[in-house]
Amino acid sequence: MGDTTSMNLRVDKNLKKEAETLFDSLGINMTTAINIFLRQSVRNQGIPFPITANYDYKNIPAFKGATSNYANYDEYVAASLKEADMKVADGTMKYYTADEIRSKLEAVLNETI
């Protein structure tokens, strides 16, 4: 990995636990996640995602039109999750675990499927 150094960070105890659980489900540890963030920050020459208290999701092309029936993005997400749950329950949509998704992505990247 080359020449490395240590960092000490102070974070909320619950936030750390939640982040570790998330990163574990993605197959990475906290150090890897922080390194990804730092590399993307350097690559982008800034924070690699928007930081805002009032992000206008309706202007993102993927959401245009889809969010127009909802008062805000949170309502859109809640309705979308409810719809997905109903589709999983009635068998019209399959639920994939993070491990299943990772496995499929690895297969595509390794050109085995």
C-alpha positions as CSV (number, residue, x, y, z in Angstrom):
1,M,0.0,0.0,0.0
2,G,3.0,2.3,0.1
3,D,3.8,4.9,2.7
4,T,0.9,5.2,5.2
5,T,0.0,7.2,8.2
6,S,-2.5,7.0,11.0
7,M,-5.5,9.3,11.6
8,N,-7.5,9.7,14.8
9,L,-11.2,10.7,14.4
10,R,-13.9,11.5,16.8
11,V,-17.4,10.4,15.7
12,D,-20.7,9.6,17.4
13,K,-20.6,6.1,18.8
14,N,-23.9,5.1,17.2
15,L,-22.9,6.6,13.9
16,K,-19.7,4.5,13.9
17,K,-21.7,1.3,14.7
18,E,-24.2,2.1,11.9
19,A,-21.4,2.8,9.4
20,E,-19.5,-0.3,10.4
21,T,-22.6,-2.4,9.8
22,L,-23.2,-0.8,6.4
23,F,-19.6,-1.2,5.3
24,D,-19.5,-4.8,6.5
25,S,-22.6,-5.5,4.3
26,L,-20.7,-4.0,1.4
27,G,-17.7,-6.2,2.1
28,I,-15.4,-3.4,3.2
29,N,-14.1,-2.0,6.5
30,M,-14.0,1.5,7.9
31,T,-10.5,2.1,6.7
32,T,-11.3,1.2,3.1
33,A,-14.5,3.3,3.2
34,I,-12.6,6.4,4.5
35,N,-9.8,5.8,1.9
36,I,-12.5,5.7,-0.9
37,F,-13.9,8.9,0.4
38,L,-10.5,10.6,0.5
39,R,-9.5,9.3,-3.0
40,Q,-12.8,10.5,-4.5
41,S,-12.4,13.9,-2.8
42,V,-8.9,14.3,-4.2
43,R,-10.0,13.1,-7.6
44,N,-13.0,15.5,-7.6
45,Q,-11.1,18.3,-5.9
46,G,-14.0,18.6,-3.4
47,I,-16.5,16.6,-1.5
48,P,-17.7,13.9,-3.9
49,F,-21.4,14.5,-3.2
50,P,-23.6,17.5,-2.8
51,I,-23.8,18.9,0.7
52,T,-27.0,20.9,1.1
53,A,-29.9,21.3,3.5
54,N,-32.4,21.7,0.6
55,Y,-31.4,19.6,-2.4
56,D,-33.8,19.9,-5.3
57,Y,-34.1,16.2,-6.3
58,K,-36.8,17.1,-8.9
59,N,-34.1,18.5,-11.2
60,I,-32.1,15.2,-11.3
61,P,-32.9,13.6,-14.7
62,A,-33.6,10.2,-13.1
63,F,-36.3,11.6,-10.9
64,K,-37.9,14.1,-13.3
65,G,-41.6,13.4,-13.6
66,A,-41.4,10.6,-11.0
67,T,-41.4,13.0,-8.1
68,S,-44.1,15.4,-9.5
69,N,-46.8,13.4,-7.7
70,Y,-45.2,13.9,-4.3
71,A,-44.8,16.9,-2.1
72,N,-41.1,16.1,-1.5
73,Y,-38.4,13.6,-2.2
74,D,-38.9,11.8,1.1
75,E,-42.5,11.0,0.2
76,Y,-41.4,9.7,-3.2
77,V,-38.8,7.4,-1.6
78,A,-41.3,6.1,1.0
79,A,-43.9,5.4,-1.7
80,S,-41.2,3.7,-3.9
81,L,-40.1,1.5,-1.0
82,K,-43.7,0.6,-0.2
83,E,-44.3,-0.3,-3.9
84,A,-41.1,-2.4,-3.9
85,D,-42.1,-4.3,-0.7
86,M,-45.5,-5.1,-2.2
87,K,-43.9,-6.4,-5.4
88,V,-41.6,-8.6,-3.4
89,A,-44.5,-9.8,-1.3
90,D,-46.6,-10.7,-4.4
91,G,-43.7,-12.3,-6.2
92,T,-43.5,-9.9,-9.1
93,M,-40.1,-8.6,-8.0
94,K,-37.2,-10.5,-6.3
95,Y,-35.4,-9.2,-3.3
96,Y,-31.6,-9.3,-3.6
97,T,-29.2,-9.3,-0.7
98,A,-26.0,-7.2,-0.8
99,D,-24.0,-10.4,-1.2
100,E,-26.1,-11.5,-4.2
101,I,-25.7,-8.1,-5.8
102,R,-21.9,-8.2,-5.1
103,S,-21.7,-11.7,-6.6
104,K,-23.5,-10.7,-9.8
105,L,-21.3,-7.6,-10.2
106,E,-18.2,-9.6,-9.7
107,A,-19.4,-12.1,-12.3
108,V,-20.0,-9.3,-14.8
109,L,-16.6,-7.7,-14.0
110,N,-14.9,-11.0,-14.3
111,E,-16.9,-11.7,-17.5
112,T,-18.1,-15.1,-16.2
113,I,-21.7,-14.3,-17.2
